[in-house]
Amino acid sequence: MSDSKLLMQEGHSRREFLKRTVGVLWCGASSSGASAQVQERDFREASGRNGLVVSVSAPATQVGIEILRAGGNAVDAAVAVAFALAVTYPPAGNIGGGGFMNVFVPPVLRARFPKLSQPAIVVDYREVAPLKAHREMFQRGDSPHQHKAVGVPGTVAGLALAHAMLGKLPWRRVVEPAIALARDGFAVDAPLASSLQNILNQSKAFPELQRVFAPPDGQRWKAGAVLRQADLAWTLKQIADGGAEAFYHGPIAEKIIAEMQRGGGWIHRDDLKAYRPKLRSAIFFRFGQYEIYSNPPASSGGITLSLILRQVAEFPYRQWGRWDLRTLHVLIEAMRRAYVERARWLGDPDFVPIPDHLLDPEFARRLAKSIRLDRATPSRELAPDIVLTPEGTETTHFSVLDADGIAVANTYTLEHSYGSRIVVRGAGFLLNNEMTDFNWFPERTTAGGLIGTPPNQIAPGKRMLSSMTPTIAVRDSRPVLITGSPGGRTIINTVAQIILNRLAFELPPRSSVDLPRLHHQWFPDEVRYEPADPWGADLLQGLRRLGHKVLAADRQGEAHSIFYDDERATYHAVADGRVSGSAGSA
Ligand code: DON
């Protein structure tokens, strides 16, 4: 039986999770009776009306809860969680990368935030290409793990902007918990121990990574061992004292520049000085009785998501049922068509025009009309205008809600797991390799999935196209779903399926997250699926008969989400648990 199949079995999943987590909670577990009680709690779920946090990491979730309890709002908590994850989840939590924070503020509170002109605002703190970058700066065979692959980091500026605009607590208060975690250390859980061990084994050529992530016993990482990061504590202290200035102009900037010079990187002082996060309107569309607020360009997430859901909505899929062959077929065909438009049009909106028709419901209807129920459309037929050249992933999402109904969906990343693997010497943090999200090879679009279309080609100061899709669904001014996921191009499809599960099929929160997912991205022309119930031979054969190439894949995404539970009139946070995760209530 595959791992994901095992994970789908609730009892087993819970046991596994507890086995992995218990004893290594940051609050510390002992063999006392009190700890036995702790061990009985399922940290993958939490309910309540006073605020919820759900993230990949128990100590980071705990930081968010503490901030809410200290009177912080969801934005304070989200900023604190993001800094904490930079310490407790080095594969993707970061200050050397970038991402997007989607914030929904209920109408009754809007008067408190005069600068907020709309219900949901996205802080785009995506990295940008260095000023010296150009379209053809990468050659075939270039390593994605080199100084040249590093984009100008956006996280610190983005978190500072979100906090300045919408936060309540002092800046220092939201950074301090991360400093303590870095300085005093925290006990790693089993998935993190194995992840750290793997990256050490794979990254012998990165001495600073080897030094800062060395296991305390000098041998191997084991669950429960303590990770202390003195250099990172220093860096975070500079940020607590000096704000984003310390990172982009001050002592941290000096260390980044020195690192770039040592490794032949392209980021200079001017790049750091020029970096600005952007405030953008969320992509808005209606889906049934829900308002969906999702991620705008420079992410492809929101627009592609709207195209998928609007096409599906043209079919009687609710009558057919969630696991009916027709529903799955239509969903795959909708994904295929949406990803063509993604490749054709989407890039940094400050550099390329994003056509209005992509958000016109009539356009999605036209795409849906081209879906045939009796056969799969070969991907090649859909975009004769995009010339194909013959062909010779870690992110993390967390969700936060406060007692007033302010909702935050935040997805951020270093691109690859541990990014470029380059730790800034003496500063203790990893740099992203986000430059790999550009279309590296202009005009090389291949049936294997390489995209070379113009909108996402490299230019100085340009943001590379993302698929991150932090999304908030609202009904009657109340956030009813806060979600998002890692997983590169699969992210958008993961979010689409959670929305369908919950908002269309009204499945319980746990099933909405746990049900196996599928993915089609136009090219390669294949459907990847998580092999777990209720997939069965009939469905797979049915799809193959329609002409789909269907392949079993690894787990897809990790969507730590918050749901409104109508029946109990309360909120419910669900950690995805495909890898690890932790939910808590204030
Ligand atoms: O922005 C993006 O879409 C990618 N850099 C995300 C990478 C990712 O999700 C890898 N994680 N599993």
Residues whose N, C-alpha, C, O or C-beta is under 5 A from the ligand:
A	BS01	DON	T393 E394 T395 T413 E415 D437 L465 S466 S467 M468 P486 G487 G488
